[in-house]
């Protein structure tokens, strides 16, 4: 059985590294990392993911912008939106 893939989209290198290299693999998931919106969308266009952990604030666009783009494209990606902002 193939492992499910989770895309971690976060510009904070420490947070994305923790999720992608430690937590998710220890739970049996494969992980991908994107540090900005453009990279996240590129990953989503070339690979099927089971879940996206998406930061609200990214350097080039917001997490909501990414979700809006996916809706325009007719893509349904289960997403958990996260933020370190208050």
N, C-alpha and C positions, 0 to 999 in steps of 0.2 A: 504494500500500500504506500502510495506517495505521500510525503509530508505536505501539510498545508503551508502555504507561503503567506507571510505577513509583511506588508510594506510599512516601514517606519519612516515617517516624514517629519524631520525635526532638524533645525539648523544648529542646535546645541550638540556638539560632538560628544560630550560626556553622556548625555541622556540617550542619544541614538546608539552609541556604542554599548551602553548597559543593556538596553532592550535587545538589540540585534545580535550581540556577541555573547551575552550571558543569560539573560532571563528567557528569551524565546527559545533558543536551542535547548536549554535545560528542560523545557516543557514539551519538546519534541517538534517544534516548528522550524521551518526554514525562514530566513529573514532577508529582506532587501532594505537598503537604506537610501534615502534621498534627502539632501540637505536644503533643497529649495523646491518651489512649485514646478518649475520647468522640468527638473529631473524627475519629480514625482509623476508628472503626466507622461513623460517618456517611458518610465518604467511600467506604468499602467497600460500603455499602448502596445508594449511588446510582450508582456507577461500577465497571465491570470493570477490574481491574488485573492486569498480568502478573506482578508481583513486588512484595513489600513488604519494605523495609528497616526493621526494627523494633527500636527501643531497648528494652532490658530494663527500665529504670527510667524511668517516666513520672510526672508529678505526680499523676494521679488513679487510675492502675492500672498493673499491670506488663504488660510485653509478653506474658508467659505468660497473664495474664488475658484479653488480647485474643485470643490463639490459642485458648484454651478456649471463649470465646464463639463464635468462628467454627466450631469443631467442633460445638457445640450447635446451631448454625444449619445445619449441613450444608454449609458453605462450605469450599472447598479453595483456599487462596491460597498459592502458593509464597512462602516467607519466609526471609530471612536475619536472624537475631537478632544484634544487636550490643550492646556495652556498653563504657562507659569505666571501669567498676568493675574492681577487681583480681580 
